[in-house]
């Protein structure tokens, strides 16, 4: 019975890893769509989101099966509940990649991101993507140290977001209101992807150590 | 044993109702802060968020206690897991009210919302607030019909958000980039509050009927 539980739990955590890889790909392709006004890339992220939703449902079903058939307690219970929450957050990250892709699609054949703010947006995208990439390892290896490091990357994201506001509010901004609104929303989407990455990582820390890394648990 | 379970479950659902009321108040006060450039109102929403976070922790602890001590199955299990998810969403709604309050605070003594876009933003805020208000009833009475009605209000929100984009992208927009960015982000925050309200309501439907109202479950 216990062995069956751990086998199924391992498979579920393996599913979380593959969902995280799908999310990583979605963020990567959405960013390419954005930076290269690539309509096909944008469409593939938007239509590919259904696969992430489906994978989430499978994980939820497994977690329910674990809870009702195996009735875990203590750490095992917390791990299953953490998996349920992680999969919700991963699905949200996929949705946010879709939002990025939709902004790209709306402006094709133009670029949504004007040249002078491009370095900031590229760096936001790179930080978000790297954070998602690290989450794969963090879940796979239950790597508490790497999870704690993620907070530093999140601070870099906050700094970049402030920079993007300075860019669009600068007196020299010559790209009008529409581009400024796009940049503000893109900043919000990448920031939320980063927030969710930290939150997923914190849940791994919680499962391994029994405590959240900070006083206030992930939202 | 079973009776103890239902007593504790009822108390937990009662706690969800009171958290929803707190969220309703946060959205209401944040909107007042925004519309009247009321610094004290903004500060009260920002500092009051800790109470919502604390109430969420209490609900999470109760749910864990229910799961590990009572080991519910079938509908009871789904109800406890739904409560765990609802409380996360309610906490996020509180965070979004804080984001609204922070935009208000940043512009005091000025108003963040220029007069010509004010009706659209006021209506978005009113729709969001009404949706949160209805969630109180929906949880309290497990009111499936009212939950299904919420989708219509959410469509109104989508229409208002599109209107707000038209407002700021209009050639006659004379309030510059900063105000446009504020409006875009405010629209996003109110829209997300509405999305979460629908999602919480859908979970109530799921607990009562065993099925989500639409093919794609709430994110």
Interface residues (C-beta under 8 A of the other chain):
Chain A: X53 X57 X64 X67 X68 X71 X73 X74 X77 X78 X81 X84 X85 X88 X91 X92 X95 X165 X168 X169 X173 X176 X177 X178 X180 X181 X184 X185 X188 X216 X217 X219
Chain B: X53 X57 X64 X67 X68 X71 X73 X74 X77 X78 X81 X84 X85 X88 X91 X92 X95 X165 X168 X169 X173 X176 X177 X178 X180 X181 X184 X185 X188 X216 X217 X219
